[in-house]
Amino acid sequence: MKKILVTGASGQLGSELFVLSTSYPEFEWIFADRTKVTLDDLELLKNQLNKIKPDIIFNCGAYTAVDKAETEKELAFTINHLSVELIAKYTFENNIKLIHISTDYVFDGSSSSALNEEAKTKPINVYGESKLAGELSCLKENPNSIIIRTSWVYSKFGNNFVKTMQRLMQERDEINVVNDQIGSPTYAADLAKAMIDVLRSSNWVPGIYNYSNEGEISWYEFALSIKEFGGYNCKIGGIKSSSYPTPAKRPNFSLLDKKKIKETYKLQIPDYKKSLKNMFI
């Protein structure tokens, strides 16, 4: 029985993989939070991997505090770059399959059309820089690995935009949401299923892939959909990003082109509204 190690087990994606794992008893699943797999202590991480001896690694663990990363650069790079480098090297040396999760924040947001895997990367914040460094190390140390870039991840688990909006719409009569950042949300449950489908496919094609739900929307439009499915009465206004400054800049446009993963792995990717509705059920 093949052993799958899932890092970042307590995060959104790790939690959704845990839910799905019971449907795939052909694998032995090991869900490791930061107490079992320590991404910020590289020596300890190496020992932990040697002890677990996985056949497959789903590397979902990451430093994701985008604004905090601006002042915690060393920690962000240790987790998002150096630990990925170590994991990639370990998986290559031991002939282990690796699926590593990355982000749309590797782009600067200046595009006006959907970004494919060959699009020029140019991060505009520390988090994006650290994730791009992780991608480059991953491909260098393990050319057989698969990297999946995703965007605007949400789930019923963890902290995310959907849960924040649900709370605010119940607490307030009126809220404002930025309307000039364009992309597409990703329901973590859909991404988790896609990862398993890629793994179980007879067609392992290394490289970078994009994955998000279908649709091209702003955060404001996403909030309107959350209001619709939640049945909230809160009034929602659209504002410019400049009216809501954050320590870390966000890309204004990061819509991902999913053609490559759909064609390579014959994946059916749901529309964002369909997936959002599923989360509310």
Backbone as numpy.savetxt, mean C-alpha at the origin, in Angstrom:
# Nx Ny Nz CAx CAy CAz Cx Cy Cz
4.15 -28.15 2.79 3.31 -26.94 2.79 4.18 -25.70 2.79
3.94 -24.82 1.84 4.72 -23.57 1.74 4.34 -22.61 2.86
5.36 -21.95 3.39 5.17 -21.05 4.53 5.23 -19.60 4.05
4.13 -18.86 4.27 4.08 -17.43 3.89 4.28 -16.56 5.13
5.30 -15.71 5.09 5.51 -14.73 6.14 4.91 -13.40 5.69
4.00 -12.86 6.51 3.40 -11.55 6.24 3.96 -10.56 7.26
4.75 -9.59 6.79 5.22 -8.53 7.70 4.15 -7.45 7.78
4.19 -6.64 8.84 3.17 -5.60 9.00 1.80 -6.20 9.23
1.76 -7.30 9.99 0.51 -8.07 10.15 -0.62 -7.30 10.81
-0.29 -6.30 11.61 -1.35 -5.56 12.30 -1.84 -4.35 11.50
-1.24 -4.11 10.33 -1.66 -3.00 9.48 -2.89 -3.37 8.66
-3.31 -2.45 7.81 -4.53 -2.65 7.02 -4.42 -3.87 6.09
-3.34 -3.93 5.33 -3.16 -5.01 4.36 -2.91 -6.34 5.07
-2.07 -6.32 6.10 -1.80 -7.53 6.86 -3.07 -8.08 7.50
-3.91 -7.20 8.00 -5.18 -7.62 8.63 -6.13 -8.24 7.61
-6.18 -7.68 6.40 -7.04 -8.24 5.35 -6.50 -9.59 4.86
-5.19 -9.74 4.80 -4.59 -11.02 4.44 -4.92 -12.08 5.50
-4.94 -11.65 6.75 -5.30 -12.57 7.85 -6.73 -13.09 7.67
-7.64 -12.19 7.32 -9.04 -12.58 7.08 -9.11 -13.60 5.94
-8.37 -13.35 4.87 -8.40 -14.23 3.68 -7.68 -15.56 3.89
-6.72 -15.58 4.81 -5.83 -16.73 4.94 -6.56 -18.06 5.18
-7.68 -18.01 5.88 -8.43 -19.25 6.17 -8.98 -19.90 4.90
-9.11 -19.10 3.84 -9.60 -19.65 2.56 -8.49 -20.31 1.75
-7.24 -20.22 2.26 -6.10 -20.80 1.53 -5.29 -21.69 2.48
-5.89 -22.82 2.90 -5.24 -23.71 3.86 -4.04 -24.46 3.28
-3.82 -24.32 1.96 -2.66 -24.99 1.36 -1.34 -24.33 1.77
-1.46 -23.13 2.39 -0.28 -22.42 2.89 -0.25 -22.41 4.42
0.96 -22.40 4.96 1.12 -22.12 6.39 1.38 -20.62 6.51
0.49 -19.93 7.18 0.58 -18.48 7.27 1.24 -18.06 8.58
2.20 -17.16 8.49 2.83 -16.59 9.68 2.63 -15.08 9.62
1.84 -14.58 10.55 1.55 -13.14 10.58 2.41 -12.48 11.64
3.33 -11.65 11.17 4.32 -11.06 12.06 4.12 -9.56 12.21
3.79 -9.13 13.42 3.77 -7.70 13.69 5.19 -7.29 14.08
5.35 -6.07 14.59 6.71 -5.57 14.85 7.41 -6.31 16.01
6.66 -7.08 16.79 7.30 -7.85 17.86 7.94 -9.14 17.33
7.43 -9.62 16.19 7.97 -10.87 15.60 8.98 -10.61 14.50
8.74 -9.53 13.73 9.68 -9.13 12.68 9.94 -7.64 12.85
11.17 -7.34 13.24 11.50 -5.97 13.64 12.22 -5.25 12.51
11.50 -4.42 11.79 12.06 -3.78 10.60 13.02 -2.63 10.90
13.03 -2.15 12.14 13.94 -1.03 12.45 15.21 -1.50 13.17
15.39 -2.81 13.31 16.61 -3.37 13.90 17.11 -4.45 12.94
18.06 -4.10 12.09 18.44 -4.96 10.98 19.11 -6.26 11.42
19.92 -6.19 12.47 20.58 -7.40 12.97 19.56 -8.39 13.51
18.61 -7.86 14.26 17.54 -8.68 14.81 16.67 -9.24 13.69
16.39 -8.41 12.68 15.57 -8.82 11.54 16.19 -10.04 10.83
17.50 -9.99 10.64 18.20 -11.09 9.98 18.03 -12.39 10.78
18.19 -12.30 12.09 18.04 -13.47 12.96 16.61 -14.01 12.92
15.64 -13.08 12.89 14.23 -13.48 12.87 13.89 -14.23 11.58
14.40 -13.74 10.46 14.14 -14.40 9.17 14.76 -15.80 9.14
15.98 -15.92 9.66 16.65 -17.22 9.72 15.90 -18.21 10.60
15.26 -17.70 11.62 14.50 -18.55 12.54 13.17 -18.99 11.92
12.48 -18.07 11.24 11.17 -18.37 10.64 11.30 -19.27 9.40
12.34 -19.02 8.61 12.58 -19.78 7.37 11.34 -19.86 6.45
10.86 -18.71 5.98 9.67 -18.71 5.10 10.02 -19.18 3.69
9.00 -19.58 2.94 9.15 -19.91 1.51 8.72 -18.73 0.64
7.88 -17.87 1.23 7.32 -16.71 0.53 7.26 -15.57 1.54
7.56 -14.35 1.12 7.37 -13.18 2.00 6.46 -12.17 1.30
5.40 -11.78 2.01 4.58 -10.63 1.62 5.05 -9.48 2.52
5.84 -8.57 1.96 6.38 -7.48 2.78 5.43 -6.28 2.80
4.50 -6.33 3.75 3.50 -5.27 3.90 3.89 -4.25 4.97
4.92 -4.56 5.74 5.35 -3.66 6.82 6.04 -2.43 6.25
5.78 -1.28 6.83 6.40 -0.04 6.35 6.24 1.07 7.38
7.07 2.09 7.24 6.88 3.34 7.98 5.95 4.18 7.12
4.74 4.45 7.62 3.72 5.11 6.78 3.26 6.47 7.30
3.89 6.97 8.35 3.49 8.27 8.89 4.10 9.36 8.01
3.38 9.73 6.96 3.93 10.59 5.90 4.45 11.92 6.44
3.67 12.60 7.27 4.11 13.90 7.80 5.25 13.75 8.82
5.14 12.75 9.67 6.15 12.52 10.71 7.51 12.17 10.10
7.48 11.54 8.91 8.72 11.14 8.25 9.63 12.33 7.96
9.04 13.51 7.81 9.84 14.71 7.54 10.83 15.00 8.67
10.49 14.60 9.89 11.38 14.82 11.04 11.98 13.52 11.57
11.54 12.38 11.01 12.07 11.08 11.41 12.66 10.36 10.19
13.47 11.10 9.45 14.01 10.60 8.18 14.81 9.32 8.35
15.66 9.27 9.37 16.51 8.09 9.57 15.68 6.84 9.82
14.67 6.97 10.66 13.80 5.83 10.97 13.02 5.39 9.73
12.48 6.37 8.99 11.73 6.07 7.76 12.60 5.31 6.76
13.85 5.75 6.60 14.75 5.09 5.65 15.21 3.72 6.15
15.37 3.57 7.45 15.75 2.25 7.99 14.67 1.22 7.66
13.40 1.60 7.91 12.29 0.67 7.72 11.93 0.50 6.23
11.84 1.61 5.51 11.37 1.56 4.13 12.44 1.27 3.09
13.71 1.44 3.49 14.81 1.19 2.54 15.71 0.04 3.02
16.37 0.22 4.16 17.39 -0.74 4.59 16.81 -2.11 4.93
15.63 -2.13 5.57 15.03 -3.44 5.88 14.58 -4.15 4.60
14.12 -3.38 3.62 13.71 -3.96 2.32 14.94 -4.54 1.61
16.03 -3.79 1.68 17.29 -4.25 1.08 17.71 -5.60 1.69
17.62 -5.69 3.02 18.00 -6.91 3.73 17.07 -8.08 3.36
15.76 -7.80 3.36 14.77 -8.84 3.03 14.97 -9.33 1.58
15.20 -8.39 0.67 15.41 -8.75 -0.74 16.65 -9.62 -0.90
17.72 -9.27 -0.21 18.96 -10.04 -0.28 18.74 -11.44 0.29
18.05 -11.51 1.41 17.75 -12.79 2.07 16.90 -13.68 1.16
15.88 -13.11 0.54 15.00 -13.90 -0.32 15.73 -14.39 -1.57
16.62 -13.57 -2.10 17.37 -13.98 -3.30 18.33 -15.12 -2.97
19.06 -14.98 -1.87 20.05 -15.99 -1.47 19.39 -17.33 -1.13
18.14 -17.28 -0.66 17.45 -18.49 -0.22 16.34 -18.95 -1.17
16.31 -18.33 -2.37 15.32 -18.69 -3.40 13.88 -18.62 -2.87
13.57 -17.48 -2.24 12.25 -17.25 -1.64 11.50 -16.23 -2.49
10.23 -16.47 -2.72 9.42 -15.51 -3.48 9.10 -14.30 -2.61
9.24 -13.11 -3.18 9.00 -11.87 -2.45 8.02 -10.98 -3.20
6.94 -10.58 -2.51 6.05 -9.53 -3.01 6.16 -8.36 -2.03
6.66 -7.25 -2.53 6.90 -6.06 -1.70 5.92 -4.96 -2.10
5.35 -4.30 -1.10 4.34 -3.26 -1.35 4.97 -1.86 -1.33
4.71 -1.10 -2.40 5.20 0.28 -2.47 4.03 1.24 -2.68
4.31 2.42 -3.17 3.34 3.52 -3.10 3.37 4.44 -4.32
2.25 5.12 -4.54 2.17 6.16 -5.57 2.99 7.40 -5.19
3.43 7.48 -3.94 4.20 8.65 -3.50 5.62 8.68 -4.06
5.97 7.71 -4.90 7.26 7.77 -5.59 7.20 8.77 -6.75
5.99 9.26 -7.06 5.81 10.24 -8.14 5.64 11.66 -7.59
5.90 12.66 -8.43 5.83 14.05 -7.97 4.45 14.68 -8.18
3.56 13.99 -8.91 2.21 14.51 -9.08 2.03 15.47 -10.23
3.05 15.60 -11.09 2.97 16.59 -12.18 2.33 16.02 -13.45
2.06 14.71 -13.48 1.45 14.09 -14.66 -0.01 14.50 -14.79
-0.55 14.35 -15.99 -1.99 14.61 -16.18 -2.68 13.37 -16.75
-1.90 12.30 -16.94 -2.48 11.04 -17.40 -2.01 9.90 -16.49
-2.77 8.80 -16.48 -2.48 7.69 -15.58 -1.03 7.22 -15.72
-0.40 6.98 -14.58 1.02 6.65 -14.54 1.23 5.15 -14.66
2.03 4.74 -15.65 2.35 3.32 -15.74 3.66 3.03 -15.00
4.08 1.78 -15.04 5.25 1.36 -14.25 6.56 1.96 -14.74
6.55 2.46 -15.98 7.77 3.06 -16.56 7.85 4.57 -16.33
6.80 5.15 -15.77 6.76 6.61 -15.56 7.92 7.06 -14.67
8.39 8.26 -14.92 9.53 8.81 -14.19 9.18 9.02 -12.71
10.02 8.51 -11.84 9.80 8.70 -10.40 10.52 9.96 -9.93
9.89 10.68 -9.01 10.49 11.89 -8.45 9.72 12.27 -7.19
10.03 11.61 -6.07 9.27 11.86 -4.83 9.42 13.30 -4.34
8.36 13.79 -3.69 8.39 15.17 -3.19 8.32 15.23 -1.66
8.44 14.07 -1.01 8.52 14.06 0.45 9.42 12.91 0.90
9.80 12.93 2.16 10.74 11.94 2.71 10.17 10.53 2.63
8.88 10.39 2.93 8.25 9.08 2.85 8.41 8.49 1.44
8.09 9.28 0.42 8.23 8.84 -0.97 9.67 8.50 -1.33
10.59 9.32 -0.83 12.03 9.06 -1.09 12.44 7.72 -0.48
11.99 7.46 0.73 12.37 6.23 1.42 11.77 5.00 0.74
10.53 5.15 0.25 9.88 4.03 -0.44 10.54 3.76 -1.80
10.93 4.82 -2.51 11.62 4.64 -3.79 12.98 3.97 -3.57
13.69 4.39 -2.53 14.98 3.76 -2.21 14.78 2.28 -1.93
13.67 1.93 -1.28 13.33 0.54 -1.00 13.08 -0.24 -2.29
12.34 0.35 -3.22 12.07 -0.27 -4.52 13.38 -0.59 -5.25
14.25 0.41 -5.33 15.50 0.26 -6.08 16.37 -0.83 -5.48
16.45 -0.87 -4.14 17.23 -1.91 -3.46 16.62 -3.28 -3.64
15.30 -3.32 -3.63 14.58 -4.58 -3.79 14.90 -5.21 -5.15
14.83 -4.40 -6.19 15.09 -4.91 -7.54 16.57 -5.24 -7.75
17.44 -4.49 -7.09 18.89 -4.72 -7.21 19.29 -6.01 -6.50
18.81 -6.18 -5.26 19.20 -7.34 -4.45 18.45 -8.61 -4.83
17.22 -8.47 -5.34 16.45 -9.63 -5.77 15.69 -9.30 -7.06
16.34 -9.52 -8.20 15.70 -9.23 -9.49 14.47 -10.11 -9.75
14.27 -11.16 -8.94 13.11 -12.04 -9.11 11.89 -11.59 -8.31
12.02 -10.48 -7.60 10.92 -10.02 -6.74 9.84 -9.29 -7.53
8.67 -9.20 -6.90 7.55 -8.44 -7.46 7.25 -7.28 -6.52
7.15 -6.09 -7.08 6.81 -4.88 -6.31 5.44 -4.41 -6.79
4.54 -4.17 -5.84 3.22 -3.65 -6.19 3.07 -2.24 -5.61
2.95 -1.27 -6.49 2.68 0.11 -6.05 1.17 0.28 -5.91
0.77 0.89 -4.81 -0.65 1.10 -4.59 -0.89 2.52 -4.07
-2.16 2.90 -3.92 -2.46 4.28 -3.53 -3.71 4.37 -2.66
-3.75 5.36 -1.79 -4.94 5.71 -1.01 -5.58 4.49 -0.35
-4.78 3.71 0.35 -5.26 2.44 0.92 -6.21 2.69 2.09
-7.30 1.92 2.10 -8.24 1.99 3.23 -8.77 0.60 3.53
-9.36 0.46 4.70 -9.85 -0.84 5.17 -10.68 -0.58 6.42
-11.40 -1.60 6.87 -12.10 -1.46 8.15 -11.12 -1.60 9.32
-9.88 -1.99 8.99 -8.82 -2.11 10.00 -7.91 -0.89 9.96
-7.29 -0.58 11.08 -6.26 0.47 11.12 -6.81 1.87 10.94
-5.89 2.82 10.73 -6.26 4.22 10.53 -6.17 4.56 9.05
-7.20 5.21 8.54 -7.21 5.57 7.13 -8.23 6.67 6.87
-8.24 7.17 5.66 -9.12 8.28 5.27 -10.60 7.95 5.49
-11.01 6.76 5.10 -12.43 6.39 5.22 -12.88 6.43 6.68
-12.08 5.85 7.55 -12.47 5.81 8.97 -12.45 7.21 9.60
-11.49 8.03 9.16 -11.44 9.42 9.65 -12.68 10.18 9.20
-13.06 10.01 7.94 -14.25 10.68 7.41 -15.52 10.20 8.12
-15.61 8.91 8.37 -16.77 8.37 9.08 -16.92 9.03 10.46
-15.79 9.16 11.14 -15.82 9.76 12.48 -16.22 11.24 12.40
-15.55 11.97 11.49 -15.81 13.42 11.38 -17.24 13.71 10.93
-17.77 12.89 10.03 -19.13 13.11 9.52 -20.19 12.84 10.59
-19.82 12.06 11.58 -20.74 11.82 12.69 -20.60 12.87 13.79
-19.40 13.47 13.85 -19.13 14.46 14.91 -19.50 15.89 14.50
-19.41 16.19 13.21 -19.55 17.58 12.75 -20.69 17.75 11.76
-21.14 18.99 11.65 -22.20 19.32 10.67 -21.61 19.63 9.31
-20.34 20.04 9.32 -19.71 20.47 8.07 -18.21 20.19 8.11
-17.66 19.69 7.00 -16.21 19.47 6.90 -15.73 19.91 5.51
-14.42 20.19 5.40 -13.81 20.53 4.12 -12.78 19.46 3.75
-12.74 19.11 2.47 -11.82 18.08 1.99 -11.15 18.58 0.71
-9.85 18.29 0.57 -9.11 18.79 -0.61 -9.68 18.20 -1.90
-9.80 19.06 -2.91 -10.41 18.63 -4.18 -9.47 18.73 -5.37
-8.17 18.99 -5.11 -7.23 19.13 -6.22 -6.11 18.09 -6.20
-6.31 17.01 -5.44 -5.41 15.86 -5.49 -6.19 14.69 -6.11
-5.68 14.20 -7.22 -6.41 13.19 -8.02 -5.70 11.84 -7.98
-6.49 10.78 -7.83 -5.95 9.43 -7.84 -7.08 8.43 -7.79
-6.81 7.27 -7.19 -7.86 6.28 -6.99 -7.60 5.53 -5.69
-8.64 5.28 -4.90 -8.47 4.56 -3.65 -8.19 3.07 -3.89
-7.66 2.42 -2.86 -7.43 0.98 -2.90 -8.03 0.34 -1.65
-9.00 -0.52 -1.84 -9.56 -1.29 -0.73 -8.55 -2.40 -0.42
-8.02 -2.40 0.80 -6.95 -3.33 1.17 -7.37 -4.79 0.96
-8.65 -5.09 1.11 -9.14 -6.46 0.91 -8.95 -6.89 -0.55
-9.15 -5.95 -1.49 -8.95 -6.25 -2.92 -7.47 -6.48 -3.22
-6.61 -5.64 -2.64 -5.17 -5.77 -2.86 -4.66 -7.09 -2.26
-5.16 -7.45 -1.08 -4.76 -8.71 -0.44 -5.10 -9.90 -1.34
-6.30 -9.87 -1.91 -6.72 -10.95 -2.81 -5.86 -10.96 -4.08
-5.53 -9.80 -4.59 -4.69 -9.71 -5.78 -3.30 -10.30 -5.52
-2.75 -10.03 -4.34 -1.43 -10.59 -3.98 -1.46 -12.11 -3.97
-2.52 -12.68 -3.40 -2.65 -14.14 -3.35 -2.83 -14.70 -4.76
-3.61 -14.00 -5.59 -3.83 -14.44 -6.98 -2.51 -14.44 -7.76
-1.69 -13.42 -7.55 -0.38 -13.33 -8.21 0.49 -14.50 -7.76
0.52 -14.74 -6.46 1.34 -15.83 -5.91 0.91 -17.19 -6.45
-0.39 -17.42 -6.53 -0.92 -18.74 -6.94 -0.91 -18.93 -8.45
-0.67 -17.86 -9.18 -0.59 -17.96 -10.63 0.64 -18.79 -11.03
0.54 -19.48 -12.13 1.69 -20.25 -12.63 2.67 -19.32 -13.35
2.30 -18.04 -13.40 3.02 -17.07 -14.22 3.71 -16.04 -13.33
4.86 -16.38 -12.75 5.58 -15.43 -11.89 6.47 -14.55 -12.76
6.06 -13.31 -12.95 6.83 -12.38 -13.79 7.35 -11.25 -12.90
8.65 -11.25 -12.58 9.22 -10.24 -11.68 9.07 -8.82 -12.23
9.17 -7.85 -11.33 9.13 -6.45 -11.74 8.13 -5.64 -10.94
7.86 -4.42 -11.41 6.96 -3.48 -10.74 5.57 -3.54 -11.38
4.55 -3.52 -10.53 3.15 -3.50 -10.99 2.39 -2.43 -10.21
1.38 -1.85 -10.85 0.48 -0.91 -10.19 -0.82 -1.61 -9.82
-1.37 -1.24 -8.64 -2.68 -1.77 -8.28 -3.44 -0.74 -7.44
-4.62 -0.38 -7.91 -5.58 0.38 -7.11 -6.95 0.04 -7.69
-8.00 0.47 -7.04 -9.32 0.25 -7.63 -9.50 1.16 -8.85
-10.48 0.82 -9.69 -10.74 1.61 -10.89 -11.45 2.91 -10.51
-11.22 3.94 -11.31 -11.85 5.23 -11.06 -10.81 6.33 -10.96
-11.19 7.55 -11.32 -10.32 8.72 -11.22 -11.07 9.80 -10.44
-10.65 10.01 -9.20 -11.40 10.92 -8.33 -10.46 11.77 -7.47
-11.04 12.77 -6.83 -10.32 13.57 -5.83 -10.70 13.06 -4.44
-9.96 13.49 -3.44 -10.30 13.13 -2.05 -11.70 13.64 -1.71
-12.05 14.81 -2.25 -13.38 15.39 -2.03 -14.48 14.47 -2.56
-14.27 13.96 -3.78 -15.25 13.04 -4.37 -15.32 11.72 -3.59
-14.17 11.31 -3.09 -14.12 10.10 -2.26 -14.96 10.31 -0.99
-14.81 11.49 -0.40 -15.58 11.82 0.81 -17.09 11.82 0.52
-17.47 12.32 -0.66 -18.90 12.32 -1.02 -19.44 10.89 -1.11
-18.63 9.97 -1.63 -19.04 8.56 -1.72 -19.17 7.94 -0.33
-18.27 8.31 0.57 -18.32 7.81 1.95 -19.60 8.31 2.63
-19.92 9.58 2.38 -21.15 10.16 2.92 -22.38 9.40 2.40
-22.35 9.10 1.11 -23.47 8.40 0.46 -23.69 7.03 1.10
-22.63 6.23 1.20 -22.79 4.86 1.70 -23.00 4.81 3.21
-22.51 5.84 3.90 -22.69 5.88 5.35 -24.02 6.51 5.77
-24.67 7.18 4.81 -25.94 7.84 5.11 -25.79 9.00 6.08
-24.66 9.72 5.98 -24.40 10.84 6.90 -25.03 12.13 6.37
-25.32 13.06 7.28 -25.95 14.33 6.91 -24.96 15.49 6.85
-23.72 15.21 7.13 -22.68 16.25 7.19 -22.53 16.93 5.82
-22.36 18.26 5.84 -22.12 19.02 4.60 -20.62 18.97 4.29
-20.29 18.72 3.02 -18.88 18.59 2.64 -18.51 19.67 1.62
-17.48 20.41 1.94 -16.98 21.45 1.04 -15.65 21.04 0.44
-15.38 21.48 -0.80 -14.10 21.18 -1.45 -13.15 22.36 -1.30
-11.90 22.07 -0.93 -10.90 23.14 -0.78 -9.61 22.77 -1.51
-8.79 23.77 -1.78 -7.49 23.55 -2.41 -6.49 23.03 -1.38
-5.48 22.29 -1.84 -4.43 21.78 -0.95 -3.72 22.92 -0.23
-3.60 24.06 -0.92 -2.91 25.22 -0.33 -3.64 25.75 0.90
-4.93 25.46 1.01 -5.71 25.89 2.17 -5.55 24.93 3.35
-4.92 23.79 3.07 -4.76 22.78 4.12 -3.30 22.29 4.11
-2.36 23.19 4.52 -0.94 22.83 4.45 -0.58 21.69 5.41
0.29 20.80 4.95 0.78 19.69 5.78 2.30 19.70 5.76
2.96 19.14 6.79 4.44 19.12 6.81 5.04 18.47 5.56
4.39 17.43 5.04 4.87 16.76 3.83 3.97 17.10 2.65
4.58 17.44 1.52 3.80 17.69 0.29 3.20 16.38 -0.20
2.03 16.46 -0.82 1.39 15.31 -1.46 1.37 15.50 -2.97
1.48 14.40 -3.74 1.37 14.53 -5.20 -0.04 14.99 -5.58
-0.16 15.95 -6.50 -1.47 16.42 -6.94 -2.17 15.42 -7.85
-1.38 14.60 -8.52 -1.96 13.61 -9.44 -1.16 12.32 -9.34
-1.81 11.24 -8.92 -1.08 9.96 -8.80 -1.96 8.79 -9.21
-2.76 9.01 -10.25 -3.60 7.93 -10.76 -2.72 6.86 -11.41
-2.91 5.61 -11.01 -2.07 4.52 -11.48 -2.72 3.77 -12.66
-1.93 3.50 -13.66 -2.36 2.69 -14.80 -2.17 1.21 -14.42
-3.26 0.43 -14.42 -3.21 -0.96 -13.95 -3.15 -1.99 -15.09
-2.93 -1.54 -16.30 -2.98 -2.43 -17.46 -2.04 -3.63 -17.32
-0.83 -3.40 -16.84 0.19 -4.46 -16.76 -0.24 -5.61 -15.86
-0.71 -5.29 -14.66 -1.09 -6.36 -13.72 -2.36 -7.07 -14.19
-3.26 -6.32 -14.83 -4.50 -6.93 -15.34 -4.21 -7.92 -16.46
-3.29 -7.54 -17.34 -2.98 -8.40 -18.49 -2.10 -9.59 -18.08
-1.12 -9.34 -17.22 -0.17 -10.40 -16.83 -0.85 -11.46 -15.98
-1.72 -11.02 -15.06 -2.32 -11.96 -14.10 -3.83 -12.12 -14.26
-4.36 -11.57 -15.36 -5.79 -11.73 -15.67 -6.68 -11.32 -14.47
-6.31 -10.22 -13.84 -7.06 -9.74 -12.67 -8.25 -8.88 -13.08
-9.36 -9.08 -12.40 -10.52 -8.20 -12.54 -10.46 -7.21 -11.37
-10.28 -5.93 -11.67 -10.16 -4.93 -10.61 -11.48 -4.19 -10.45
-12.08 -4.21 -9.26 -13.38 -3.56 -9.07 -13.29 -2.04 -9.10
-14.41 -1.42 -9.47 -14.54 0.03 -9.37 -14.50 0.45 -7.90
-13.93 1.63 -7.64 -13.74 2.06 -6.25 -15.06 2.13 -5.47
-16.15 2.51 -6.13 -17.43 2.63 -5.43 -17.98 1.27 -5.01
-17.77 0.29 -5.86 -18.21 -1.07 -5.54 -17.47 -1.59 -4.31
-16.17 -1.35 -4.28 -15.34 -1.82 -3.15 -15.65 -1.05 -1.88
-15.85 0.26 -2.01 -16.21 1.06 -0.84 -17.53 0.58 -0.24
-18.47 0.29 -1.11 -19.79 -0.21 -0.65 -19.60 -1.53 0.10
-18.72 -2.39 -0.41 -18.46 -3.68 0.25 -17.92 -3.49 1.66
-17.10 -2.44 1.86 -16.56 -2.21 3.19 -17.67 -1.82 4.17
-18.70 -1.14 3.66 -19.79 -0.68 4.52 -20.77 -1.79 4.86
-20.76 -2.87 4.07 -21.72 -3.97 4.31 -21.34 -4.75 5.56
